Amino acid sequence: MSKPLLSVRNLTIDIPVGAGTLHAVRGIDFDLNRGETLCIVGESGSGKSLTSLAVMGLLGNNIRRSADQLEFDGTDLINASPRTMRALRGGRMSMIFQEPMTSLNPAYTIGDQLIEALLLHKPVGRKAARARAVELLEKVGITAAESRLSQYPHQLSGGLRQRVMIAMALMCEPELIIADEPTTALDVTIQAQILRLLYDLGREMNMAMILITHDLGVVARVADKVAVMYAGELVETGPAAEVFNTPSHPYTRGLLRCIPLPGKTERGSELGTIPGIVPSLVGDVHGCAFRTRCPYAEGACQGTIPMHGDDSHEFRCIHADGKRHAEEEVPA
């Protein structure tokens, strides 16, 4: 079997705060192969975006990142020099940020910002770079693409700015693209088109993608693998079909119960909910973080919780069978 494009082992992110240390990400592991799409899902504050920023080397100076392994195609990202990271970012690794208005430079035109990445990373002239920018703007659904190059970010709507960010991330045909809620600012009718574009380009260019989203409907359509995060930990990972058809962690089942099922959920009926709130991750964190919200919590949940399952589908729960609560099963 070929070596993964991205390998992450025991990634930990700690943030000093007034009350102590916030353990934002706690020992997560995953692999991503070329051409694969990994969707990371979970509630706000679970550590999804911080994980992606750690991979890109974009964490703040006061944030501590450590890992047994954080490797991109043979390059050690933990010990990589700033020069190495600058060569990787934008060239071989790209990221689509959630809020485009804070990611685009208001002092430069859209064209200058799109072209800059290609000129820095590829041996092309300005004319070819401009043509590439127009091509990608058209691909992401922006009309009159040529005239848009002379506009500034404030002259575009939120949806158009988000599409510009997607085009920018694709300029150098990266091997890995990280999309942090890439369709947040888009209309519902456009979201499917953009996700299909990213999916098709990934297949066309054998590009790996990490998609961070709250929308499990999106995950079901585009994911090869799913990683469910809760309170800084991965609580379930596996092929998308297995995670959706046989969810094994109580938190995963809770998330799936919140989704209306076409033809099965009656109009006006109540959707499922997960009671309680995410616990604080400041200071020492012991046992299963979900135990205060789980109807099946036991005393053993306060101890060390290992991952169960096989190499492809794993979950972090003391109930090694994971699927014994038949009433919790979520239909496909």
C-alpha positions, 0 to 999 in steps of 0.5 A, spaced: 500 500 500 502 506 498 504 511 503 499 516 506 500 523 503 499 526 510 500 522 516 498 525 523 500 521 530 498 524 537 497 531 535 496 536 541 495 543 541 495 547 548 493 554 549 495 558 555 489 562 558 488 566 564 485 560 568 491 555 566 492 551 559 486 549 554 487 543 551 484 544 545 486 538 541 488 532 545 492 526 541 489 525 535 491 520 529 489 520 522 492 518 515 490 521 508 491 518 502 492 522 495 485 523 492 481 522 498 476 526 502 476 526 509 471 530 513 472 532 520 465 534 523 463 536 530 460 542 534 463 548 534 469 549 539 471 541 538 478 543 535 477 542 528 479 548 525 485 548 530 487 541 527 487 544 520 491 550 522 496 546 525 497 542 519 498 548 515 503 551 520 498 557 521 497 557 529 499 563 533 506 564 537 503 563 544 499 556 541 503 550 543 503 544 538 506 537 538 506 531 535 509 524 534 508 525 527 506 530 523 508 529 516 506 531 509 509 527 503 515 525 507 516 532 510 516 533 517 512 539 518 513 539 526 521 541 525 520 544 518 523 551 517 519 557 515 522 557 508 520 550 507 513 552 510 512 558 505 514 553 499 509 548 501 503 553 503 499 555 497 504 551 492 503 544 495 498 545 500 492 550 500 487 552 505 480 555 504 478 559 510 471 560 513 471 568 513 473 570 506 473 578 508 478 577 513 483 572 509 483 577 503 487 583 503 483 589 502 488 593 499 490 589 493 485 587 487 482 580 486 487 579 480 493 581 484 492 576 490 490 570 485 496 571 480 501 572 486 500 565 488 502 562 482 508 567 480 511 565 487 510 557 486 510 556 479 515 558 473 510 562 469 509 569 466 504 574 468 500 573 462 499 565 463 497 567 471 492 572 469 489 567 464 489 561 469 486 566 474 480 567 469 479 560 468 478 558 475 474 564 477 469 561 471 470 554 474 467 557 481 461 560 478 463 567 477 461 571 471 465 576 467 471 573 470 476 578 467 473 584 469 473 581 476 480 581 477 480 589 477 476 589 483 477 589 490 474 585 496 469 590 498 466 590 491 464 583 492 459 580 496 460 575 501 459 569 496 463 572 491 469 573 496 468 565 498 468 563 491 475 567 490 478 564 496 476 557 493 479 559 486 485 562 490 486 555 493 486 551 487 491 556 483 497 552 483 493 545 483 495 543 490 496 536 492 492 537 499 487 542 500 484 544 507 477 547 506 474 550 513 466 551 512 468 553 504 460 554 503 458 558 509 457 564 505 454 561 499 446 560 497 444 553 498 443 553 491 450 554 490 453 550 495 452 543 492 455 546 485 461 548 489 462 542 493 461 538 487 467 542 483 471 541 489 470 533 489 471 533 481 477 537 481 480 533 487 478 526 483 481 530 476 488 532 480 488 526 484 488 531 490 487 530 497 482 534 501 480 535 508 473 538 509 471 541 515 463 542 516 457 542 520 453 539 515 452 532 515 448 532 509 454 534 505 459 529 508 454 524 506 455 526 499 463 527 498 466 524 504 471 518 503 472 518 510 469 521 516 473 523 523 468 525 528 471 530 533 468 532 540 472 536 546 479 536 542 479 528 541 477 524 535 471 519 538 470 516 531 473 515 525 472 510 519 469 510 511 463 514 510 458 509 509 460 505 515 460 511 520 453 513 517 450 506 517 453 503 523 455 509 528 458 506 534 459 512 538 453 515 542 456 522 540 456 520 533 449 517 533 446 523 537 449 528 531 445 523 526 439 524 530 439 531 529 438 530 521 431 530 518 431 524 513 427 525 507 421 521 507 421 519 514 421 525 518 414 527 519 413 535 518 412 538 525 416 533 528 421 534 533 428 533 531 433 529 536 438 533 540 444 532 545 443 535 552 448 539 556 454 543 553 461 541 552 465 541 558 471 545 559 478 543 557 482 548 561 486 544 566 486 536 567 482 532 563 480 525 565 476 520 562 470 520 556 469 528 555 462 526 553 460 522 559 456 528 562 451 528 556 451 521 555 445 516 557 449 510 557 455 513 562 458 509 567 463 509 572 468 506 568 467 512 563 472 516 568 478 512 566 482 512 560 478 510 554 481 506 548 479 506 541 476 500 539 474 497 532 478 495 526 483 499 523 478 502 518 473 503 523 474 506 530 471 509 536 472 511 543 468 508 548 468 503 553 462 499 550 467 495 545 461 493 541 459 500 540 452 498 537 449 494 542 443 500 543 439 498 538 434 503 539 440 508 537 441 506 530 440 511 525 437 509 518 441 510 512 
